[in-house]
Amino acid sequence: MTLDEELFPSVPTPEEPHVVTLPAHPCQREFPYAPPQQTTKLQALLPEQMAQNKLARAFDETLAFQNVRTAWAGPDGGGGVYSIIDMAIETKVNNLNFVSTGLMAADFDPYQQGHCIHTRLYKGYHVAATVANSKHQGGVAVAWRVEASKGQAKPNQDIESFQRHGPNCLSCHHLHGGERQPVTVACLLPDSLEDLHHVQAAFDRFKNKCPTMLVADLNVDLYAPVPDLRTRQVADFLAANDVEDMLQHFHSRRRFQHQKTWYQKRYNPDGTLKRILISRTDCIMTSPTLRHCFKNVQLVDPRILVVNTDHYMIKATIKTAPRKAQRKCLQGRKKFPLAPITPNSPIFTQADQLFMELKSYVPRPKQRQPHLCIREEHCL
């Protein structure tokens, strides 16, 4: 037997084992690592998957928060609420929460907190705000889109049940996709922690309901290497209410990898830049059990020159149910005329009892009898 002859000609040569790998990214529309028998099937499923992803993104809602430093128009202020809503339109935000508005009351009323001077409706956005103690600091507000805009349908959300907790705290219900999400907007002043009691009152309002979402300017850096006494007090308050920052769970873009929301430039006497101070004072926080509701959280620089602020915007994308569920929830509410209140009703009061007794003494009006025309041939 020579060296050229095969040793075992009857034994077939084993083939290389096939390892199943994941297909390529759907945007490439190619599957180089997929087996030939599955390439056709994957290419057929690709348009259907892309359509489902596009449909899911259509129902997502955006929520943002920013410290605007001032929201009143004037020589010392910014462009007012108009410019802030224009900023929300440019960044494609349907629900913008902003603080440090400085919106004052025209005629202060100690029982109803006065009438706040600001725009109520502008370009399809409703605005609700608290009355600030000073036009230079404090005050929170919420602007949400309620009308359809060009190229965008009516938002799949609604905000209701507002309640003010002092000048720097506002709580409401964010209704989206048939679900009610409690939201608290707050701003802690840099020189005191008195507003923590108002924030706690807002948390107690939703104690027996879904965990609340806190969007606030805390004026402390919770990620400081050496926290001071104020920072430790705020951190203990947030830990007691079981909320955490959602920005840390998402990868930020290269420009905002520092994840700092506040910056301030310091200059030398000759006008040259000395240094830039940065800190992480703003946040969007909620319970860890609701982390799956967030699709993305990023820092955004709107680049609106009229809005004079040194804070970046925090923009969050929230997963919601289809618009049909939202419409079904709104249509399921009671409409006028309301059902009459009976004595067995739990909301029956003494005033209702007096009204029923007064109503019983009123004589009932006589009903008009219809005139019947009877012909003679019918009587025969």
Residue pairs with C-beta under 8 A, 6 or more apart in sequence:
18 35
20 35
21 33
21 34
22 33
23 31
23 33
23 34
23 42
24 30
24 31
24 32
24 33
26 46
26 49
26 50
29 43
29 46
31 38
31 39
31 42
31 43
34 42
59 156
59 177
59 319
59 320
59 321
59 322
59 323
60 295
60 317
60 318
60 319
60 320
61 94
61 95
61 155
61 156
61 157
61 176
61 317
61 318
61 320
62 92
62 93
62 94
62 95
62 315
62 316
62 317
62 318
63 93
63 94
63 95
63 97
63 174
63 215
63 284
63 315
63 316
63 318
64 88
64 91
64 93
64 95
64 96
64 97
64 300
64 313
64 314
64 315
64 316
65 96
65 97
65 98
65 99
65 185
65 215
65 216
65 282
65 284
65 313
65 314
66 96
66 97
66 98
66 99
66 282
66 302
66 309
66 311
66 312
66 313
66 314
67 98
67 99
67 100
67 187
67 217
67 262
67 281
67 282
67 309
67 311
68 78
68 84
68 98
68 99
68 100
68 101
68 307
68 309
68 311
69 78
69 100
69 308
69 309
69 310
69 311
70 76
70 77
70 78
70 100
70 101
70 102
70 135
70 136
70 308
71 77
71 78
71 80
71 81
71 84
71 98
71 100
71 101
71 102
71 103
71 118
71 129
71 139
71 141
72 78
72 80
72 101
72 102
72 103
72 104
72 117
72 118
72 135
73 79
73 80
73 82
77 102
77 135
78 84
78 306
78 307
78 308
78 309
79 86
79 306
79 307
80 118
80 119
81 118
81 119
81 122
81 127
81 141
81 143
82 119
82 122
83 304
83 306
83 307
84 96
84 98
84 143
84 307
85 96
85 119
85 122
85 123
85 125
85 127
85 143
86 123
86 304
86 306
87 96
87 302
87 304
87 307
88 94
88 96
88 125
88 143
88 145
89 123
89 149
90 302
90 304
91 300
91 302
91 313
91 315
93 315
94 144
94 145
94 155
94 157
95 142
95 143
95 144
95 145
95 157
95 159
95 174
96 142
96 143
96 144
97 140
97 141
97 142
97 143
97 183
97 185
97 215
98 140
98 141
98 143
99 139
99 140
99 141
99 168
99 185
99 186
99 187
99 216
99 217
100 137
100 138
100 139
100 187
100 217
101 118
101 129
101 130
101 132
101 138
101 139
101 140
101 141
102 132
102 134
102 135
102 136
102 137
102 138
102 139
103 116
103 117
103 118
103 129
103 130
103 131
103 132
103 135
103 139
103 141
104 116
104 117
104 131
104 132
104 134
104 135
105 113
105 114
105 115
105 116
105 117
105 131
106 114
106 115
106 116
106 117
107 114
107 115
108 114
108 131
109 115
113 130
113 131
113 164
113 167
114 131
116 129
116 130
116 131
118 127
118 129
118 141
119 127
120 126
120 127
121 127
123 149
124 145
124 146
124 147
124 148
124 149
125 143
125 144
125 145
125 146
126 143
126 144
126 146
126 159
127 141
127 142
127 143
128 141
128 142
128 159
128 162
128 170
128 172
129 139
129 140
129 141
129 142
129 170
130 139
130 140
130 141
130 164
130 166
130 167
130 168
130 169
130 170
131 139
131 167
132 138
132 139
132 167
132 168
133 139
133 167
137 189
138 167
138 168
138 187
138 189
139 167
139 168
139 187
140 168
140 169
140 170
140 185
140 186
140 187
141 170
141 185
142 159
142 162
142 170
142 172
142 185
144 155
144 157
144 158
144 159
145 155
146 154
146 155
146 158
147 154
148 154
153 323
156 176
156 177
156 320
156 322
156 323
156 326
157 174
157 175
157 176
157 320
157 326
158 175
158 176
158 326
158 330
159 172
159 173
159 174
159 175
159 183
160 172
160 173
160 175
161 172
161 173
162 170
162 171
162 172
163 170
163 171
163 172
163 202
163 205
164 170
165 171
165 198
165 199
165 201
165 202
166 195
166 198
168 186
168 187
168 188
168 189
168 195
168 198
169 184
169 185
169 186
169 187
169 195
169 198
169 199
169 201
169 202
170 184
170 185
170 186
170 202
171 182
171 183
171 184
171 185
171 202
171 205
171 206
171 212
172 182
172 183
172 185
173 180
173 181
173 182
173 183
174 180
174 181
174 182
174 183
174 213
175 181
175 326
175 329
176 318
176 320
176 321
176 326
177 320
177 321
177 322
177 323
177 325
177 326
178 321
178 325
178 326
178 328
178 329
179 210
179 320
179 321
180 209
180 210
181 210
181 213
182 205
182 206
182 209
182 210
182 211
182 212
182 213
183 212
183 213
183 215
184 199
184 202
184 203
184 212
184 213
184 214
184 215
184 216
185 215
185 216
186 195
186 198
186 199
186 202
186 214
186 215
186 216
186 217
187 195
187 216
187 217
187 219
188 195
188 196
188 216
188 217
188 218
188 219
188 220
188 234
189 195
189 219
190 219
193 230
193 233
193 234
196 233
196 234
196 237
199 214
199 216
199 237
200 237
200 241
202 212
203 212
203 241
206 212
210 290
211 242
211 243
211 286
211 287
211 289
211 290
212 243
212 286
212 287
213 284
213 285
213 286
213 290
214 238
214 243
214 283
214 284
214 285
214 286
215 283
215 284
215 285
215 314
216 282
216 283
216 285
217 281
217 282
217 311
218 234
218 281
218 282
218 283
219 281
220 227
220 230
220 231
220 234
220 235
220 281
221 227
221 231
221 279
221 280
221 281
222 231
222 234
222 235
222 238
222 245
222 280
222 283
223 280
224 231
224 279
227 235
238 244
238 285
242 287
242 288
243 285
243 286
243 287
244 285
244 286
244 287
244 288
245 283
245 284
245 285
246 283
246 284
246 285
246 286
246 291
246 294
246 297
246 316
247 259
247 283
247 284
247 297
247 299
247 314
248 259
249 291
249 294
249 297
250 294
250 296
250 297
250 298
252 259
252 298
252 299
253 298
253 299
256 298
256 299
256 312
258 278
259 280
259 299
260 278
260 279
260 280
260 312
261 279
261 280
261 281
261 282
261 283
261 299
261 311
261 312
261 314
262 278
262 279
262 280
262 281
262 282
262 310
262 311
262 312
263 276
263 277
263 278
263 279
263 310
263 312
264 276
264 277
264 278
264 310
265 273
265 275
265 276
265 277
266 273
266 274
266 275
266 276
266 277
267 273
267 274
268 274
281 311
282 311
282 312
282 314
283 314
284 297
284 314
284 316
286 293
292 319
293 318
293 319
294 316
294 317
294 318
294 319
295 317
295 318
295 319
296 316
296 317
297 314
297 315
297 316
297 317
298 314
298 315
299 312
299 313
299 314
299 315
300 312
300 313
300 314
300 315
301 312
301 313
302 313
320 326
341 347
341 348
341 352
342 348
343 353
343 356
